[in-house]
Amino acid sequence: MSVDVSRRAFLTGAGALGLAGVATGLAGCTDAKPRPKTTASGSGDASVVPFRGAHQAGIDTPAQDRLAFAVFDVTSTSRDDLRSMLQTWTAAAEAMTLGRQVPGGSSDPDAPPADTGEAVGLPASALTITIGYGPTLFDDRFGLASRMPAALQPLPALTGETLQPERTGGDLCVQACANDPQVAFHAIRNLARLGRGTVVMRWSQLGFGRTSSTSSSQATPRNLMGFKDGTRNIKSDQHDDLGAHVWVGDESEQSWMKGGSYLVARRIRMLIESWDRDYLADQQRVFGRFRASGAPLTGTAEFDTPDFARRSGGEPVIPADAHIRLAAPENNRGVKLLRRGYSYTDGIDPVTGELDAGLFFIVFQKDPRTHFVPVQRKLGAHDALTEYITHTGSGLFGCPPGLAADETWASQLFA
Amino acid sequence: MSVDVSRRAFLTGAGALGLAGVATGLAGCTDAKPRPKTTASGSGDASVVPFRGAHQAGIDTPAQDRLAFAVFDVTSTSRDDLRSMLQTWTAAAEAMTLGRQVPGGSSDPDAPPADTGEAVGLPASALTITIGYGPTLFDDRFGLASRMPAALQPLPALTGETLQPERTGGDLCVQACANDPQVAFHAIRNLARLGRGTVVMRWSQLGFGRTSSTSSSQATPRNLMGFKDGTRNIKSDQHDDLGAHVWVGDESEQSWMKGGSYLVARRIRMLIESWDRDYLADQQRVFGRFRASGAPLTGTAEFDTPDFARRSGGEPVIPADAHIRLAAPENNRGVKLLRRGYSYTDGIDPVTGELDAGLFFIVFQKDPRTHFVPVQRKLGAHDALTEYITHTGSGLFGCPPGLAADETWASQLFA
C-alpha cells in the first residue's frame, strides 16, 4: 500500500488506486476540494484549510471548535537534529491538514506504521497546525541567537498569576485546532512521536470548546463563567486590524518574522465555585455586560458599542473596574488583540477539591510588548475579574510567517 | 424572567413568552421535538433524548461523541440531605436534557443565578445524564444497608491494574454524554454545584471522543491505538442481548434495581510510546484484527465473524493471546458487554514525561460478577494487549432503572 494516501483511502483499502480528487499529490493542497462527509465520529467536517500561504493557518482561520496544544523542549544539542525534525514535521503537518496519514514509513507490514492511525476515516475537520518558537530556542545551542526577535523577550512577571513551572515556558509550541478533537490530538501525538530523540513534550493542554469567534459568520460562544467572550475580537475579514495588530510588519528588526505573529498562551484557571456564588447583577458589573444577551450594560444588543462615559446616579454604568472597560481598545491606545480561547477542564484540584477548569487563552499580536503585556498589566492590577481567576500557565512563542511552496519550517528558520 | 425557560429563550430574552413547543412543562418531555439548530458551537445538535422511561438514558442510547464523568462522595451524614439533593438533581437533570437551564433560583437580579450559563444558546445535544450508586453508599450512614445489591460487591483486585486512589471508588457517579462537550461539562458542573454541602467531587474524567458504537447506524470509531474498538459491541436494537446481558432482571434479590444496570468504569492508560514502536503486523496480532479495515485476521470485512479455529502453518491465525479471542463471547460462556468507551488525554505524566492518554472504558452489565470480572480476569492474565496498557482508575456503580413520571432519584432510592 502506498503511504501517501488519504485517511479515507486507507480505511477502504483503496490506497493504491486513490480516490479521485483526494489522493492527489501535496502540490494540490491549496485547491483541495471538500470531501464527502465520513461520520465515524458523528460530526464529520470535510473542510480543508490550506497549509501554505502568506501567513500560517490557525491564526486568522475561523476558530475551530477543539484545540490540542503542546509545548516541547529540544533535548538534542544538534542543529542538524532540529533542522531534520522541522523538515519532517512540515511534511507530516501538511499531510495531516489534508486529512491524510503521516507520510513515510515502509510498505513492510513488519515495520512500525508511520501513522498512529486513530484519525483514519476521519475527514480533515479544518485542521490547522501552527508552529511557534520560544525565547529559549534562540540561546546558543543552535546558532539562532542572531535571529532572536526583540519582541520575543520573555514576558515580565504580572499581577494575578501563580504560574506553575510545569505549565510554563518551552522551546517550541504546536497549536492544533480542528472541528474533531481526535483529529487535533492525532496531530500533536504524531508530531511528538516524530520528534522523539530531538524534543520532549514539556506541557500540553486540551481545549474542549472554543470561547472566541474569529469570523463574523460565527456566533460568539460562552466561556465557563457563562458570558459571551470575545465579542469585540478581531475577525478574519478585518484586514486593516489584522495588519495593524496581528501580523508582524516592516517594523520588525528580524525580517524573517515578517508576516508572522506572536502567540501568548495563558492557562487561566477560573475559581468557578466562588464565581457561582456571586450575584448575577454583580457578575454583570464584573464583565460590564449582560449575561443573557452579551450586550454592554449601556446597550441592548451584543455588538452595541459600549458607552464608557455614560453615568447613572453619579456612577459610571459600566464600572471603572469592569473587564470590558479595562480591555477596550479605546482605553488601551487603540490596541486590539486576536484571541483564540478554549474552555478546559483537567479534573479535580488535589489541594482544594474543586474543579480545575477555566479558559486556555491564546492571543496573537504583532508585538507582545505593545499588546498583551500592557493590557494584561492593567487587567491584573484593576480588573474586577481578577478576584475569580488566576493565571496558572504561560507561554510566549514567535510564529513565523506561512510557508511558500518550496519551503519547510527548517529552511525558513535556518535560512 | 421565568426560570423554567429554554436555554434559547433565555438567550433571546423571550423567556416570559416561551417558544412554542420548547418551553412547555416537564410533562411534555418524552415527546419533545427537535428544535432548529443553534450553532453557537458550530456543531449544533438539537436532538433530545427522553429523560424518563423504563431504563435510564445513556446506557443503550446511541453513543454520543463526548463524555463528562464525575464521581462524588457524600460528606453529609444526613439521610435528608442526600434525599433532598437527589430530588434537586432529578429536576435539574431533566431540565438540562431538554436543553433548558437549571430550574429554581430567583427572579431577583441580586441573587446568584440558578444556572451557570455556559450552555445558554446551545441545543440539547442529545445530552443524557445517568446516575449510579457505589457500594459505599450502602453502608450504615443513610439507612440503605438493606437495599445493597449483592451484585454491587466491590470489585476484586485484578491483574494489570495500578489503581490510583484519587481515581478510584466513590459513593455516587454521574455520566453525562452529549454531542457538545460544553453541554456535558455544564451538566456535571451544575450538579456538583447543587450538591455543595452534601457531596464533594472525588474524581472526574473528560472523554474527548467516543470509541464505541451502540447503534447499528454508527460507524465504529478508532481508539488511540488506531484500531476500531467495540465492533462486536451490543447495539441498542439488539433487545435480546440487552435483556440477557445488560438490564437487571428478576434474578436480582433487590427488586428496586430491576431494569437498571451495573456500570464499571476503568481508566485505561495506554503506553502509547511503546505501542507506536511496535510493528503493524504485531499490533494486528495483539488485537486479532487488521488495523485498516477492522476485519478479524481470518476475514476481510469488519463485521466478519472471527474464526478462532482456523490455523495456518500449525499456528492459530488469531493468536491464542489476541485481544478479540480472549474477549469474545464464544470464549466467555456467551458473555457480552455493552461498552461506552471514550478517548482521554490528561497532559503529561510528570514521572515519565509521556502523554497520559488512553481509553476511559465504561461497561454496562446485569451483574459484574458474571460479566466484567471474569472477562477482565482472563484479559489481565493472558491478553497480549496488557503489555501496552494499565488500568489506573476504577469505579463500580449500580444504576437504578429509569424514572416513572412521578418519580425522582430520591423517591426511587428511598422508597
Chai-1 contact restraints between the chains, C-beta under 6 A:
chainA,res_idxA,chainB,res_idxB,connection_type,confidence,min_distance_angstrom,max_distance_angstrom,comment,restraint_id
A,F10,B,A292,contact,1.0,0.0,6.0,A-B,restraint_1
A,G13,B,A292,contact,1.0,0.0,6.0,A-B,restraint_2
A,G13,B,S293,contact,1.0,0.0,6.0,A-B,restraint_3
A,A40,B,A219,contact,1.0,0.0,6.0,A-B,restraint_4
A,A40,B,P221,contact,1.0,0.0,6.0,A-B,restraint_5
A,S41,B,D65,contact,1.0,0.0,6.0,A-B,restraint_6
A,G42,B,D65,contact,1.0,0.0,6.0,A-B,restraint_7
A,S43,B,S43,contact,1.0,0.0,6.0,A-B,restraint_8
A,D65,B,S41,contact,1.0,0.0,6.0,A-B,restraint_9
A,D65,B,G42,contact,1.0,0.0,6.0,A-B,restraint_10
A,P109,B,L280,contact,1.0,0.0,6.0,A-B,restraint_11
A,P109,B,A281,contact,1.0,0.0,6.0,A-B,restraint_12
A,D110,B,Y279,contact,1.0,0.0,6.0,A-B,restraint_13
A,D110,B,A281,contact,1.0,0.0,6.0,A-B,restraint_14
A,P112,B,R277,contact,1.0,0.0,6.0,A-B,restraint_15
A,P112,B,Y279,contact,1.0,0.0,6.0,A-B,restraint_16
A,P113,B,L280,contact,1.0,0.0,6.0,A-B,restraint_17
A,T116,B,G226,contact,1.0,0.0,6.0,A-B,restraint_18
A,T116,B,D276,contact,1.0,0.0,6.0,A-B,restraint_19
A,G117,B,G226,contact,1.0,0.0,6.0,A-B,restraint_20
A,G117,B,R291,contact,1.0,0.0,6.0,A-B,restraint_21
A,E118,B,R222,contact,1.0,0.0,6.0,A-B,restraint_22
A,E118,B,L224,contact,1.0,0.0,6.0,A-B,restraint_23
A,E118,B,G226,contact,1.0,0.0,6.0,A-B,restraint_24
A,P181,B,F208,contact,1.0,0.0,6.0,A-B,restraint_25
A,P181,B,G209,contact,1.0,0.0,6.0,A-B,restraint_26
A,Q182,B,G209,contact,1.0,0.0,6.0,A-B,restraint_27
A,R193,B,D276,contact,1.0,0.0,6.0,A-B,restraint_28
A,V200,B,G353,contact,1.0,0.0,6.0,A-B,restraint_29
A,M201,B,I348,contact,1.0,0.0,6.0,A-B,restraint_30
A,S204,B,G347,contact,1.0,0.0,6.0,A-B,restraint_31
A,L206,B,T345,contact,1.0,0.0,6.0,A-B,restraint_32
A,F208,B,P181,contact,1.0,0.0,6.0,A-B,restraint_33
A,G209,B,P181,contact,1.0,0.0,6.0,A-B,restraint_34
A,G209,B,Q182,contact,1.0,0.0,6.0,A-B,restraint_35
A,A219,B,A40,contact,1.0,0.0,6.0,A-B,restraint_36
A,P221,B,A40,contact,1.0,0.0,6.0,A-B,restraint_37
A,R222,B,E118,contact,1.0,0.0,6.0,A-B,restraint_38
A,L224,B,E118,contact,1.0,0.0,6.0,A-B,restraint_39
A,G226,B,T116,contact,1.0,0.0,6.0,A-B,restraint_40
A,G226,B,G117,contact,1.0,0.0,6.0,A-B,restraint_41
A,G226,B,E118,contact,1.0,0.0,6.0,A-B,restraint_42
A,D276,B,T116,contact,1.0,0.0,6.0,A-B,restraint_43
A,D276,B,R193,contact,1.0,0.0,6.0,A-B,restraint_44
A,R277,B,P112,contact,1.0,0.0,6.0,A-B,restraint_45
A,Y279,B,D110,contact,1.0,0.0,6.0,A-B,restraint_46
A,Y279,B,A111,contact,1.0,0.0,6.0,A-B,restraint_47
A,Y279,B,P112,contact,1.0,0.0,6.0,A-B,restraint_48
A,L280,B,P109,contact,1.0,0.0,6.0,A-B,restraint_49
A,L280,B,P113,contact,1.0,0.0,6.0,A-B,restraint_50
A,A281,B,P109,contact,1.0,0.0,6.0,A-B,restraint_51
A,A281,B,D110,contact,1.0,0.0,6.0,A-B,restraint_52
A,R291,B,G117,contact,1.0,0.0,6.0,A-B,restraint_53
A,A292,B,F10,contact,1.0,0.0,6.0,A-B,restraint_54
A,A292,B,G13,contact,1.0,0.0,6.0,A-B,restraint_55
A,T345,B,L206,contact,1.0,0.0,6.0,A-B,restraint_56
A,G347,B,S204,contact,1.0,0.0,6.0,A-B,restraint_57
A,I348,B,M201,contact,1.0,0.0,6.0,A-B,restraint_58
A,G353,B,V200,contact,1.0,0.0,6.0,A-B,restraint_59
